[in-house]
Amino acid sequence: MNAGRRLLVAGSVVWALAWVAIGMTPGGARSLAIGCWMLAGAALAVALVARRRSNRPHVRPPAGPHRLRWPDALLPMLPAIAVLAAAAALVASSAAAGAAARADTPLAAAAESGARVHVVVEASGAPRAAFSFWGSDEPAGGDEGAEPTSRQRLEARLLAVEGEPTAGVPVVLTAELPADGSVALGARLALEVEAERGEPADEAAYELTGTGTGTVDVARPPAWLDWAAGLRAGFRAAAAGLGGDAGALVPGLAIGDTSLVSDELDTAMKASSLSHLTAVSGANCALVTAGFLVVGIALRLPRGARLVLAATALAAFVVLVTPEASVVRAATMSVVVLVGLGAGRGAGGAAALGLALLVLLAVDPWLARDYGFALSVLATGGLLLLAAPLAARLAAWMPAPLALALAVPLAAQLACQPVLVLLDPAVAGLGVVANLLAAPAAPIGTVVGMLACLLLPFLPGPADWLLQLATLPAGWIAGIAHAVAAIPVNRVPWVPGALGALLLAVGTLAGLVLLLGRPGGSGPPTGGLRARRILAFALVVATLLVPLGALLGGPALTRAGRPGDWQLAQCDIGQGDAVLLRSEGRLLLIDTGPDPVALERCLALLDVDRIDVLVVTHWDADHAGGVAAVAGRVGTALVGPPDGVRSSEPVGLLEAGGALVVPVAAGLGGRLGGLEWRVRWPLDAAGEPGNDASVVLEVAGDGWRGVFLGDLGEEAQRALAADRSFAPVDVVKVAHHGSADQYSALYTALAAPVGLIGVGADNGYGHPTDRLLDVLRDSGTTALRSDLLGTLVLTRTDGGFALWSERSVPAAEAVPVGGAP
């Protein structure tokens, strides 16, 4: 193994250790660091002693049975073990220091007590729009003449609490912020907030929510940062004037700004595995550094001046695109290469990646669990380690240039796919093809777009012409994304969660062994090689075909008879809830049930690929355990009161998949297609979690009304009914799977013709209870139970709803349920 690959292995080991360390308490991380330092010192000491003894002249006695000698293979490894242990100790020490800073901030007491505090934070990047409430589509403002504001979400560093300076721990702020572009990288904001503490491994130590009282004082970034915000805003405005998907995509290709990209285009880019083209990566950093090195050569600058010029340009580019995890990784690798050039030595890709891992994790161990960072590292590693061998194998079947063009996206997808299934439990079957088709256009769009951005403040005429030119490759990429995403076989459902990632990783490794295991030779394979290939083939079949059969076989048999124009669906996911509402092509999912696999099967049966709004009523496993099945496919998630690690893990998964997570309370409302929804419960978004804090949703539109009660018990239902503002509805989602803990007067008041009960067969709880069924019968409500009917869908008719279900009611005999509204 060469030095570059040894560095890459060391970086991977330290990455795993950082992943563990950031989940520890400050004391635990400190103990881990001490242990690593002791191991490093011991390995170094033994290596020095062994080296001194090996250099001392002596007469070697004959070896005997009790003769103790250092193993020849161990001595050369001791220095490497010492270096690796020291690197691990450095990362663990950084994690311990970071954990202590998070715990010692004055914000901890405010988060514990729920008190409002005045804070000062510094923006770590550009804000993004937060969830839009009813009536908030227009920028909000205070008194007449006040500056317009909008609800935004901002990653920041905490600088002070109630005037007391504090360590710059990372936070996430959601608040009404000025909409004039003053909030940008480096800006300082002073405002009143409520704080919620995150879990130890969360990238943000605290979630801050603006209280809406008082003003938000904003100090613009210093001049050396402020220029970037103006340039980004001007470039974005110029691109917006071009219109269409092409204009929206140009800023993404050039500088990673996706604020103009519509939800439809964003979904298509993700479905076709092209979303990485709008994320700044190593290719962008390489273009910047190489371009300015060429400029330095053209100006006949000495080598040192050329390297300084390239490094300065790289730093300015990072500021322009904002320093996200993948950007920092790519920039650090570029710096390693520049340092190697300055020292007169080349820096191989594997060595640069390994060293970048060590440096970045020592500076910020919390990158270890960042999905963007992981995908960036894996994609780069895949290109470095797999692209050339894959190209060599493929060249036996096609021309070498085509083999290399196919090997590059294939290597990246193979490396990243086990992590991607954690964000979206599916495999993009045509992702490699989409990338192959987009490959010629992507660099053109990136380079031309970057030139247009840089020239815009100085030469607007040529910049506008370059912008127009950049829309050609951008339009081609957008067209490919839409075309590939529309092909049904593109998205192949996969087993969700860690099990799915493990299965896919094993299958991928087995496939690579099968494809690359025999380095060459024209003779027949040896017995050992033949056995390894048979084993690899068996693993591929077991890990790829068996899960696919389980996920696709059942739905394929029943999908043909299911109505396509349904409005409501209840998934059969065992003892738990998962209800879908559909209007004008938009989808809302209430809860995910306990099992990601069961939910994925239901979504495949219903041909659901994208969830516009997810509601997690509360964090019990039977309502939130299946989040992994929809992570990466959710636009906005409305969630109940936080519940420690039970909520932080699924919330982290949703946010990593790009969802905007919004804690909700009574009064919040919005629109989904032709449906208007309103939260009726709980009263406090940060209150005590549990069944009685379930999010209760009221929905109206498309000719029907419904109320979805989560797991509310009798007392909470009584308090809800005391509002006396409920009108009779067409559908009620029965609370708590039909337990006896019900307030019968609420069901009488709702008078719903249809009652949905998500319940598992032989559940052991006696759900649904006879008391509940009697309450429904007395209220004129027909109980539709998932344990008896399986997955079911309701389609609105003039006489109520037409019912289709997996069991008992054939598609050809779908019967009406419920009365006329």
C-alpha positions, -999 to 999 in steps of 0.1 A, spaced: 0 0 0 15 33 -11 17 64 12 -13 81 -3 -36 51 4 -22 48 39 -31 84 46 -66 77 32 -70 46 56 -58 68 85 -83 95 76 -111 68 74 -102 54 109 -101 89 124 -135 96 107 -150 66 125 -136 77 158 -149 112 154 -184 98 146 -183 81 180 -166 109 200 -192 136 192 -219 114 206 -202 112 240 -204 135 270 -175 159 275 -160 135 301 -163 105 278 -147 123 249 -119 135 272 -113 99 284 -112 87 248 -86 115 240 -64 106 270 -65 69 259 -55 78 224 -27 101 236 -14 73 258 -15 48 230 4 72 207 31 78 234 34 41 241 38 31 205 63 59 199 83 49 230 84 12 221 94 21 185 123 42 198 135 15 222 132 -12 196 151 9 171 179 16 196 183 -21 204 183 -31 168 212 -6 161 233 -19 191 261 -43 181 257 -76 198 262 -113 193 230 -130 184 224 -160 206 208 -191 192 171 -189 193 153 -210 219 118 -218 228 118 -190 254 136 -164 234 114 -131 232 120 -111 200 100 -82 185 80 -96 155 96 -84 124 63 -73 110 54 -52 140 84 -29 143 79 -10 110 42 -5 120 48 12 153 56 47 140 25 46 118 4 34 148 18 63 169 9 88 142 -26 74 137 -32 73 175 -19 109 178 -43 120 150 -72 102 167 -62 118 200 -62 153 184 -97 147 170 -110 133 203 -95 163 221 -113 186 197 -146 168 203 -141 170 241 -134 207 239 -164 213 217 -187 193 239 -175 212 270 -181 246 252 -216 235 242 -224 225 278 -209 256 295 -226 283 275 -251 306 293 -277 295 268 -279 260 285 -298 274 315 -322 293 292 -329 262 272 -335 242 304 -359 268 318 -376 279 286 -368 315 293 -364 341 266 -329 356 262 -312 382 241 -284 368 220 -259 380 194 -250 355 167 -228 356 136 -241 341 103 -221 311 91 -237 312 57 -266 325 37 -301 322 51 -328 302 35 -366 306 35 -384 290 64 -419 276 63 -446 299 49 -477 303 71 -512 313 60 -510 350 49 -472 350 49 -465 346 13 -458 383 11 -428 397 30 -439 407 64 -435 440 79 -442 458 111 -455 494 112 -460 513 80 -426 523 66 -408 494 84 -383 473 65 -399 441 50 -390 409 66 -395 372 59 -392 341 80 -358 326 74 -336 299 88 -299 306 94 -269 286 105 -248 308 128 -223 310 157 -233 321 191 -213 351 203 -231 365 234 -260 358 257 -276 387 276 -244 407 269 -221 380 282 -196 367 256 -196 330 250 -178 304 230 -188 304 194 -209 272 195 -229 265 163 -266 273 164 -296 274 140 -318 304 141 -354 306 128 -368 341 129 -384 370 110 -352 385 94 -347 415 71 -354 406 35 -330 433 21 -300 409 18 -282 423 48 -282 389 65 -252 371 49 -220 353 58 -204 372 86 -233 394 95 -241 399 132 -276 397 145 -289 407 179 -324 396 189 -346 379 215 -350 341 212 -362 310 228 -336 281 229 -339 244 226 -308 223 232 -298 197 206 -284 163 211 -246 159 216 -240 147 180 -262 173 164 -242 198 143 -261 227 159 -258 228 196 -290 248 200 -321 256 180 -330 293 184 -364 307 175 -371 344 173 -398 355 197 -411 382 173 -409 408 200 -386 438 197 -364 444 167 -337 424 150 -305 445 149 -283 435 120 -247 446 115 -236 439 79 -206 417 73 -171 432 72 -161 445 38 -139 415 30 -170 393 33 -198 418 22 -187 419 -14 -197 382 -18 -233 388 -7 -238 416 -32 -222 396 -60 -244 366 -53 -276 388 -51 -268 405 -84 -260 373 -102 -292 357 -88 -313 386 -99 -297 386 -134 -304 349 -138 -339 352 -125 -346 376 -154 -338 348 -178 -368 327 -167 -375 290 -169 -356 261 -155 -325 270 -174 -322 304 -158 -329 290 -124 -302 264 -128 -274 287 -139 -266 301 -104 -266 265 -91 -241 253 -117 -218 283 -112 -218 291 -75 -241 265 -59 -270 289 -54 -302 269 -57 -326 295 -44 -342 300 -78 -347 262 -84 -384 253 -82 -396 223 -61 -404 204 -93 -369 209 -108 -353 201 -74 -373 168 -72 -363 159 -108 -326 167 -102 -326 145 -71 -346 117 -88 -321 116 -117 -290 118 -95 -280 152 -110 -284 173 -79 -247 171 -72 -242 194 -103 -257 223 -82 -234 216 -52 -200 231 -52 -175 203 -53 -138 195 -60 -144 201 -97 -153 238 -90 -123 243 -67 -100 226 -93 -113 250 -120 -107 280 -99 -71 270 -87 -61 258 -122 -75 289 -139 -56 312 -117 -24 292 -119 -27 296 -157 -32 333 -152 -1 334 -131 19 316 -157 6 340 -184 18 369 -162 52 352 -158 49 352 -120 73 332 -100 61 299 -86 55 312 -51 35 342 -64 14 319 -86 5 297 -57 -4 326 -35 -26 340 -63 -44 306 -67 -48 302 -29 -63 337 -26 -87 331 -55 -97 298 -38 -104 316 -5 -125 342 -23 -144 315 -41 -152 297 -8 -165 330 6 -186 336 -25 -203 301 -24 -204 300 14 -183 275 33 -206 244 35 -191 210 44 -185 197 9 -170 231 -1 -146 231 28 -135 195 20 -129 203 -17 -110 235 -8 -89 218 18 -79 192 -8 -69 220 -32 -48 236 -5 -30 203 1 -22 201 -36 -10 237 -36 13 231 -6 26 200 -23 34 220 -55 51 247 -33 73 221 -17 83 207 -51 64 175 -46 32 163 -62 3 155 -39 -17 125 -51 -54 125 -49 -56 98 -22 -30 116 -1 -48 149 -4 -82 134 5 -67 115 35 -49 146 48 -80 168 42 -100 143 63 -75 145 92 -73 183 92 -110 189 89 -121 164 115 -95 178 139 -109 213 134 -146 203 135 -153 167 145 -190 173 140 -184 170 103 -182 133 108 -220 129 108 -228 155 82 -244 138 51 -231 165 27 -195 159 40 -199 121 38 -212 122 2 -185 146 -8 -157 124 6 -172 91 -7 -177 105 -42 -141 117 -43 -129 85 -29 -149 65 -55 -135 85 -83 -99 81 -70 -101 44 -63 -127 29 -87 -129 50 -118 -97 37 -134 -103 0 -127 -139 3 -139 -128 20 -170 -102 -7 -178 -129 -34 -174 -155 -15 -195 -129 -8 -222 -131 -45 -231 -167 -39 -242 -166 -4 -256 -143 23 -269 -119 35 -242 -132 72 -241 -168 60 -237 -157 35 -210 -140 63 -190 -170 86 -194 -193 58 -180 -168 48 -153 -167 82 -137 -204 86 -127 -206 49 -120 -177 50 -95 -193 80 -78 -227 64 -76 -214 31 -63 -195 48 -35 -223 71 -25 -254 49 -29 -252 32 5 -254 66 22 -280 79 -3 -305 52 7 -304 66 42 -317 98 28 -341 83 2 -347 45 3 -344 39 -34 -318 34 -61 -317 56 -91 -317 31 -118 -309 56 -146 -287 79 -126 -255 68 -144 -272 73 -178 -284 108 -167 -249 118 -156 -234 104 -188 -258 126 -209 -253 156 -187 -215 153 -185 -206 173 -217 -229 202 -206 -220 205 -169 -185 219 -171 -195 244 -199 -224 257 -178 -202 259 -147 -173 278 -164 -194 301 -184 -217 308 -154 -187 316 -132 -173 340 -157 -206 357 -160 -208 361 -122 -173 376 -120 -178 400 -149 -213 412 -139 -202 441 -117 -176 454 -142 -188 444 -177 -226 439 -175 -230 436 -213 -206 407 -218 -218 392 -186 -254 392 -198 -243 375 -231 -224 348 -211 -255 343 -190 -276 337 -221 -249 313 -233 -249 294 -200 -287 287 -203 -280 264 -232 -262 237 -212 -284 245 -181 -315 239 -202 -301 206 -215 -294 194 -179 -329 204 -167 -344 186 -197 -325 154 -189 -335 157 -152 -372 159 -161 -371 132 -187 -352 107 -165 -373 114 -135 -405 107 -154 -394 72 -164 -411 48 -139 -382 24 -137 -357 51 -127 -366 49 -90 -362 14 -77 -374 11 -40 -349 -2 -15 -349 -13 21 -349 18 43 -325 27 71 -292 12 83 -302 -23 71 -307 -11 36 -274 8 36 -256 -23 49 -272 -46 23 -264 -23 -5 -228 -18 7 -223 -56 9 -239 -61 -25 -217 -33 -40 -185 -48 -26 -195 -82 -39 -203 -68 -73 -169 -51 -74 -151 -83 -64 -170 -101 -92 -161 -74 -117 -126 -64 -107 -114 -94 -87 -94 -110 -115 -66 -86 -125 -58 -101 -158 -47 -132 -176 -62 -152 -204 -62 -186 -187 -91 -202 -168 -97 -190 -133 -80 -209 -105 -101 -228 -79 -97 -201 -53 -107 -174 -77 -136 -194 -89 -148 -199 -54 -145 -162 -46 -165 -153 -77 -192 -178 -69 -195 -164 -34 -195 -128 -47 -222 -137 -72 -243 -153 -45 -240 -122 -23 -250 -99 -52 -282 -121 -57 -290 -122 -20 -285 -85 -12 -299 -71 -44 -327 -93 -57 -342 -106 -25 -350 -71 -10 -362 -59 -44 -385 -89 -46 -399 -82 -12 -405 -45 -19 -418 -48 -55 -435 -82 -57 -464 -75 -35 -473 -40 -47 -470 -52 -83 -497 -77 -78 -523 -53 -64 -514 -19 -80 -532 -27 -112 -566 -27 -96 -562 4 -74 -581 35 -84 -557 63 -96 -578 93 -85 -579 87 -47 -580 115 -21 -572 96 11 -552 65 18 -544 45 50 -513 24 49 -512 -11 64 -480 -7 84 -489 -28 115 -497 -13 148 -493 24 139 -505 53 118 -496 64 82 -524 83 64 -519 101 31 -539 130 17 -537 140 -20 -549 171 -38 -539 184 -72 -509 162 -73 -496 173 -39 -493 149 -10 -494 151 28 -484 122 50 -496 120 86 -472 98 106 -449 71 92 -458 40 113 -432 19 131 -415 2 101 -397 19 72 -400 -12 50 -437 -15 55 -442 22 47 -420 20 16 -441 -9 4 -472 11 9 -458 41 -9 -447 19 -38 -482 5 -40 -497 40 -42 -470 52 -67 -459 79 -42 -424 93 -48 -425 127 -31 -441 140 1 -448 177 1 -458 179 38 -450 153 65 -468 156 98 -452 137 127 -479 139 154 -456 127 182 -424 107 186 -436 72 197 -421 45 174 -455 35 160 -459 70 146 -423 81 138 -404 48 134 -407 48 96 -392 82 90 -362 66 72 -386 56 44 -394 92 34 -362 110 44 -349 128 13 -384 129 -2 -400 154 22 -404 191 15 -417 203 49 -421 184 81 -445 196 107 -437 180 141 -449 178 176 -431 188 208 -395 175 209 -388 143 229 -350 140 234 -332 115 213 -365 100 201 -371 131 181 -335 143 174 -326 113 153 -355 114 129 -354 152 128 -317 150 119 -325 125 92 -352 147 77 -331 178 78 -302 159 62 -325 149 34 -334 186 27 -367 189 46 -376 220 65 -386 208 100 -412 231 118 -424 226 154 -461 234 153 -489 245 177 -526 253 175 -533 281 150 -507 273 124 -523 267 89 -515 263 53 -526 250 19 -519 218 0 -533 220 -35 -571 224 -30 -569 215 7 -566 240 36 -552 225 68 -550 239 103 -533 227 134 -558 224 163 -536 209 190 -512 211 209 -513 245 224 -475 247 229 -450 236 203 -424 232 231 -446 216 257 -444 182 273 -442 154 247 -463 123 245 -497 111 233 -516 140 247 -493 164 228 -501 148 195 -505 172 165 -542 173 156 -549 184 120 -581 197 106 -584 196 68 -610 210 44 -614 212 7 -620 192 -25 -655 185 -13 -646 169 21 -636 177 56 -615 156 81 -599 156 115 -569 135 124 -565 130 161 -531 114 166 -529 95 199 -549 120 220 -564 105 252 -598 112 268 -587 143 288 -569 159 259 -599 152 236 -622 168 262 -600 199 262 -600 199 224 -638 195 222 -642 224 247 -632 247 218 -667 240 203 -656 252 169 -656 218 152 -681 214 124 -692 179 114 -666 162 92 -666 134 66 -635 116 79 -620 112 114 -587 94 121 -596 76 153 -572 84 182 -547 60 196 -555 31 173 -590 26 188 -580 24 225 -607 28 252 -592 61 263 -617 82 242 -641 111 248 -673 99 232 -688 134 229 -660 145 205 -669 117 181 -706 126 185 -699 162 176 -677 153 146 -704 129 133 -680 115 107 -694 89 83 -658 74 80 -634 65 108 -599 54 99 -582 31 125 -545 22 120 -541 -10 139 -520 -42 137 -536 -76 137 -532 -95 170 -516 -64 184 -518 -75 221 -534 -42 232 -570 -52 224 -572 -24 198 -597 -14 186 -616 -19 218 -653 -27 220 -660 6 238 -644 26 209 -663 6 183 -695 12 202 -687 50 203 -682 50 165 -714 30 159 -734 54 180 -719 84 161 -728 69 127 -692 63 118 -681 33 97 -648 19 110 -622 12 83 -594 -9 100 -560 -15 85 -558 -49 102 -589 -61 83 -587 -42 51 -549 -37 46 -539 -6 27 -570 12 16 -578 43 -5 -609 65 -5 -621 83 -37 -646 111 -34 -680 105 -50 -714 122 -50 -726 98 -24 -696 99 -1 -664 79 -7 -657 49 -28 -635 24 -10 -607 2 -24 -586 -20 -2 -560 -47 -5 -582 -72 12 -619 -81 13 -631 -55 -12 -620 -63 -48 -613 -33 -70 -642 -41 -93 -666 -40 -63 -654 -9 -46 -683 2 -24 -694 36 -12 -688 44 24 -700 75 43 -729 97 34 -733 128 15 -716 159 29 
